[in-house]
Amino acid sequence: YPPPYLMKAPTLGKHWILDAYNCDKATIKDARIFRKLLTDLPIAMNMNPVSEPQIHVSETTIAALVLIAESHISLHASLSKQYLHADVFSCAAFDSQIALNMLKSSFAFDQYTEEQFDR
């Protein structure tokens, strides 16, 4: 057997992270849009939701999460800065372009960064 430092760890799944900026002022503050996205995103990406979307709203943020059989999808918004942070982790393959398109359509951001890696 090779020594541990030469062994590649098994891959559990794919992790996609989005940081979006200059989101639309009205939609970034609308918890109903977060709920709809977390209802529609798993279905559009062939995932299996195992919970209802959980939404927490404060004066400064919206935090939203849905558990899926494959892991989770979470959204977090900074309302004053108009930032959106999205996180999708799944042990099953998924198309992150679907998530990007749905989030961009909902929040109309004009700048973003994304990362995708195996975990």
PyRosetta script that sets phi, psi and omega in degrees:
from pyrosetta import init, pose_from_sequence

init()
pose = pose_from_sequence("YPPPYLMKAPTLGKHWILDAYNCDKATIKDARIFRKLLTDLPIAMNMNPVSEPQIHVSETTIAALVLIAESHISLHASLSKQYLHADVFSCAAFDSQIALNMLKSSFAFDQYTEEQFDR")
pose.set_psi(1, 144.9)
pose.set_omega(1, 176.6)
pose.set_phi(2, -73.5)
pose.set_psi(2, 156.6)
pose.set_omega(2, 176.7)
pose.set_phi(3, -62.9)
pose.set_psi(3, 154.3)
pose.set_omega(3, -175.5)
pose.set_phi(4, -55.2)
pose.set_psi(4, -35.3)
pose.set_omega(4, -177.9)
pose.set_phi(5, -70.6)
pose.set_psi(5, -12.9)
pose.set_omega(5, 176.2)
pose.set_phi(6, -98.4)
pose.set_psi(6, -9.6)
pose.set_omega(6, -178.4)
pose.set_phi(7, -84.0)
pose.set_psi(7, 138.1)
pose.set_omega(7, 175.7)
pose.set_phi(8, -86.0)
pose.set_psi(8, 129.3)
pose.set_omega(8, 178.6)
pose.set_phi(9, -66.8)
pose.set_psi(9, 146.8)
pose.set_omega(9, 178.3)
pose.set_phi(10, -65.4)
pose.set_psi(10, 145.2)
pose.set_omega(10, 179.2)
pose.set_phi(11, -86.1)
pose.set_psi(11, 126.9)
pose.set_omega(11, 178.6)
pose.set_phi(12, -86.7)
pose.set_psi(12, -36.1)
pose.set_omega(12, -177.7)
pose.set_phi(13, 175.2)
pose.set_psi(13, -166.4)
pose.set_omega(13, -176.7)
pose.set_phi(14, -109.8)
pose.set_psi(14, 138.1)
pose.set_omega(14, 179.6)
pose.set_phi(15, -122.0)
pose.set_psi(15, 125.0)
pose.set_omega(15, 179.7)
pose.set_phi(16, -120.7)
pose.set_psi(16, 131.2)
pose.set_omega(16, -178.3)
pose.set_phi(17, -127.5)
pose.set_psi(17, 133.1)
pose.set_omega(17, 179.0)
pose.set_phi(18, -124.6)
pose.set_psi(18, 134.1)
pose.set_omega(18, 169.8)
pose.set_phi(19, -120.3)
pose.set_psi(19, 115.7)
pose.set_omega(19, -176.0)
pose.set_phi(20, -116.1)
pose.set_psi(20, 143.7)
pose.set_omega(20, -174.2)
pose.set_phi(21, -126.3)
pose.set_psi(21, 157.0)
pose.set_omega(21, 179.1)
pose.set_phi(22, 59.2)
pose.set_psi(22, 44.8)
pose.set_omega(22, 176.4)
pose.set_phi(23, -70.2)
pose.set_psi(23, 155.1)
pose.set_omega(23, 177.6)
pose.set_phi(24, -57.1)
pose.set_psi(24, 131.2)
pose.set_omega(24, -174.4)
pose.set_phi(25, -61.4)
pose.set_psi(25, -37.9)
pose.set_omega(25, -177.1)
pose.set_phi(26, -75.8)
pose.set_psi(26, -45.3)
pose.set_omega(26, -174.3)
pose.set_phi(27, -74.1)
pose.set_psi(27, -31.3)
pose.set_omega(27, -178.6)
pose.set_phi(28, -66.7)
pose.set_psi(28, -19.3)
pose.set_omega(28, -178.8)
pose.set_phi(29, -100.1)
pose.set_psi(29, 2.6)
pose.set_omega(29, -173.8)
pose.set_phi(30, -100.7)
pose.set_psi(30, 103.4)
pose.set_omega(30, -178.0)
pose.set_phi(31, -61.3)
pose.set_psi(31, -27.3)
pose.set_omega(31, 178.4)
pose.set_phi(32, -62.5)
pose.set_psi(32, -34.4)
pose.set_omega(32, 178.7)
pose.set_phi(33, -68.3)
pose.set_psi(33, -40.2)
pose.set_omega(33, 176.9)
pose.set_phi(34, -61.4)
pose.set_psi(34, -44.5)
pose.set_omega(34, 180.0)
pose.set_phi(35, -62.8)
pose.set_psi(35, -44.6)
pose.set_omega(35, -180.0)
pose.set_phi(36, -63.4)
pose.set_psi(36, -43.2)
pose.set_omega(36, 178.7)
pose.set_phi(37, -61.0)
pose.set_psi(37, -44.3)
pose.set_omega(37, -178.0)
pose.set_phi(38, -74.9)
pose.set_psi(38, -12.3)
pose.set_omega(38, 170.9)
pose.set_phi(39, -85.2)
pose.set_psi(39, -42.2)
pose.set_omega(39, -174.1)
pose.set_phi(40, -84.9)
pose.set_psi(40, -35.6)
pose.set_omega(40, -176.6)
pose.set_phi(41, -57.3)
pose.set_psi(41, -49.7)
pose.set_omega(41, -178.8)
pose.set_phi(42, -58.9)
pose.set_psi(42, -40.8)
pose.set_omega(42, -179.6)
pose.set_phi(43, -65.4)
pose.set_psi(43, -45.4)
pose.set_omega(43, -179.6)
pose.set_phi(44, -62.6)
pose.set_psi(44, -29.1)
pose.set_omega(44, -178.1)
pose.set_phi(45, -100.5)
pose.set_psi(45, 15.6)
pose.set_omega(45, 178.7)
pose.set_phi(46, 58.3)
pose.set_psi(46, 41.9)
pose.set_omega(46, 176.7)
pose.set_phi(47, -109.1)
pose.set_psi(47, 168.9)
pose.set_omega(47, -175.1)
pose.set_phi(48, -119.8)
pose.set_psi(48, 100.2)
pose.set_omega(48, 178.6)
pose.set_phi(49, -65.6)
pose.set_psi(49, 139.6)
pose.set_omega(49, 178.3)
pose.set_phi(50, -120.0)
pose.set_psi(50, 7.4)
pose.set_omega(50, 176.6)
pose.set_phi(51, -149.6)
pose.set_psi(51, 164.2)
pose.set_omega(51, 169.9)
pose.set_phi(52, -76.7)
pose.set_psi(52, 150.7)
pose.set_omega(52, 175.3)
pose.set_phi(53, -58.7)
pose.set_psi(53, 137.4)
pose.set_omega(53, 176.3)
pose.set_phi(54, -104.6)
pose.set_psi(54, 126.3)
pose.set_omega(54, -176.4)
pose.set_phi(55, -125.6)
pose.set_psi(55, 129.0)
pose.set_omega(55, 174.7)
pose.set_phi(56, -121.3)
pose.set_psi(56, 124.9)
pose.set_omega(56, -178.5)
pose.set_phi(57, -116.9)
pose.set_psi(57, 130.8)
pose.set_omega(57, 172.1)
pose.set_phi(58, -126.6)
pose.set_psi(58, -176.2)
pose.set_omega(58, 178.5)
pose.set_phi(59, -66.1)
pose.set_psi(59, -25.1)
pose.set_omega(59, -173.3)
pose.set_phi(60, -114.8)
pose.set_psi(60, -17.6)
pose.set_omega(60, -174.7)
pose.set_phi(61, -143.4)
pose.set_psi(61, 160.2)
pose.set_omega(61, 164.3)
pose.set_phi(62, -126.0)
pose.set_psi(62, 127.1)
pose.set_omega(62, 175.6)
pose.set_phi(63, -118.9)
pose.set_psi(63, 131.4)
pose.set_omega(63, -175.0)
pose.set_phi(64, -139.3)
pose.set_psi(64, 143.1)
pose.set_omega(64, -175.6)
pose.set_phi(65, -148.1)
pose.set_psi(65, 140.7)
pose.set_omega(65, 167.5)
pose.set_phi(66, -131.8)
pose.set_psi(66, 131.7)
pose.set_omega(66, 175.1)
pose.set_phi(67, -84.7)
pose.set_psi(67, 138.3)
pose.set_omega(67, 175.7)
pose.set_phi(68, -122.0)
pose.set_psi(68, 157.3)
pose.set_omega(68, 179.9)
pose.set_phi(69, -56.4)
pose.set_psi(69, -29.6)
pose.set_omega(69, -177.8)
pose.set_phi(70, -85.6)
pose.set_psi(70, -17.1)
pose.set_omega(70, 173.1)
pose.set_phi(71, 157.4)
pose.set_psi(71, -102.4)
pose.set_omega(71, -175.5)
pose.set_phi(72, -158.2)
pose.set_psi(72, 161.9)
pose.set_omega(72, 168.7)
pose.set_phi(73, -131.5)
pose.set_psi(73, 127.9)
pose.set_omega(73, 178.0)
pose.set_phi(74, -131.3)
pose.set_psi(74, 150.5)
pose.set_omega(74, 177.5)
pose.set_phi(75, -132.3)
pose.set_psi(75, 140.3)
pose.set_omega(75, 178.1)
pose.set_phi(76, -140.9)
pose.set_psi(76, 126.6)
pose.set_omega(76, -177.8)
pose.set_phi(77, -118.2)
pose.set_psi(77, 136.3)
pose.set_omega(77, 169.0)
pose.set_phi(78, -97.9)
pose.set_psi(78, 108.4)
pose.set_omega(78, -170.4)
pose.set_phi(79, -67.4)
pose.set_psi(79, -42.8)
pose.set_omega(79, -177.7)
pose.set_phi(80, -70.1)
pose.set_psi(80, -32.5)
pose.set_omega(80, -179.1)
pose.set_phi(81, -90.2)
pose.set_psi(81, -11.9)
pose.set_omega(81, -177.7)
pose.set_phi(82, 61.1)
pose.set_psi(82, 39.2)
pose.set_omega(82, 176.8)
pose.set_phi(83, -101.6)
pose.set_psi(83, 148.4)
pose.set_omega(83, 172.7)
pose.set_phi(84, -130.3)
pose.set_psi(84, 133.6)
pose.set_omega(84, 176.9)
pose.set_phi(85, -120.7)
pose.set_psi(85, 126.1)
pose.set_omega(85, -179.4)
pose.set_phi(86, -121.3)
pose.set_psi(86, 148.2)
pose.set_omega(86, -176.3)
pose.set_phi(87, -143.8)
pose.set_psi(87, 121.8)
pose.set_omega(87, 176.0)
pose.set_phi(88, -125.8)
pose.set_psi(88, 123.3)
pose.set_omega(88, 173.1)
pose.set_phi(89, -125.9)
pose.set_psi(89, 132.7)
pose.set_omega(89, -178.7)
pose.set_phi(90, -147.9)
pose.set_psi(90, 139.4)
pose.set_omega(90, 174.4)
pose.set_phi(91, -81.8)
pose.set_psi(91, -7.3)
pose.set_omega(91, 174.6)
pose.set_phi(92, -107.0)
pose.set_psi(92, 151.6)
pose.set_omega(92, 179.4)
pose.set_phi(93, -62.3)
pose.set_psi(93, 145.4)
pose.set_omega(93, 175.6)
pose.set_phi(94, -150.5)
pose.set_psi(94, 160.8)
pose.set_omega(94, -179.2)
pose.set_phi(95, -98.9)
pose.set_psi(95, 105.1)
pose.set_omega(95, -178.5)
pose.set_phi(96, -66.5)
pose.set_psi(96, -20.5)
pose.set_omega(96, 178.6)
pose.set_phi(97, -63.9)
pose.set_psi(97, -32.9)
pose.set_omega(97, 177.0)
pose.set_phi(98, -63.1)
pose.set_psi(98, -47.0)
pose.set_omega(98, 178.7)
pose.set_phi(99, -62.1)
pose.set_psi(99, -46.2)
pose.set_omega(99, 179.6)
pose.set_phi(100, -57.5)
pose.set_psi(100, -48.1)
pose.set_omega(100, -178.1)
pose.set_phi(101, -62.5)
pose.set_psi(101, -42.6)
pose.set_omega(101, -179.4)
pose.set_phi(102, -67.9)
pose.set_psi(102, -40.7)
pose.set_omega(102, 178.7)
pose.set_phi(103, -67.9)
pose.set_psi(103, -41.9)
pose.set_omega(103, 179.8)
pose.set_phi(104, -64.7)
pose.set_psi(104, -40.3)
pose.set_omega(104, 178.4)
pose.set_phi(105, -64.2)
pose.set_psi(105, -38.1)
pose.set_omega(105, -177.8)
pose.set_phi(106, -77.5)
pose.set_psi(106, -38.8)
pose.set_omega(106, -172.2)
pose.set_phi(107, -110.5)
pose.set_psi(107, -4.8)
pose.set_omega(107, 173.6)
pose.set_phi(108, 51.0)
pose.set_psi(108, 38.7)
pose.set_omega(108, 178.2)
pose.set_phi(109, -75.1)
pose.set_psi(109, 152.2)
pose.set_omega(109, -178.4)
pose.set_phi(110, -112.2)
pose.set_psi(110, -6.1)
pose.set_omega(110, 177.3)
pose.set_phi(111, -138.5)
pose.set_psi(111, 141.4)
pose.set_omega(111, 177.5)
pose.set_phi(112, -161.6)
pose.set_psi(112, 159.5)
pose.set_omega(112, 169.2)
pose.set_phi(113, -126.9)
pose.set_psi(113, 150.8)
pose.set_omega(113, 176.8)
pose.set_phi(114, -142.0)
pose.set_psi(114, 150.7)
pose.set_omega(114, 176.4)
pose.set_phi(115, -134.4)
pose.set_psi(115, 147.7)
pose.set_omega(115, 177.8)
pose.set_phi(116, -142.4)
pose.set_psi(116, 132.8)
pose.set_omega(116, -179.5)
pose.set_phi(117, -154.2)
pose.set_psi(117, 159.7)
pose.set_omega(117, 176.0)
pose.set_phi(118, -83.8)
pose.set_psi(118, 143.6)
pose.set_omega(118, 177.5)
pose.set_phi(119, -124.5)
pose.dump_pdb("model.pdb")
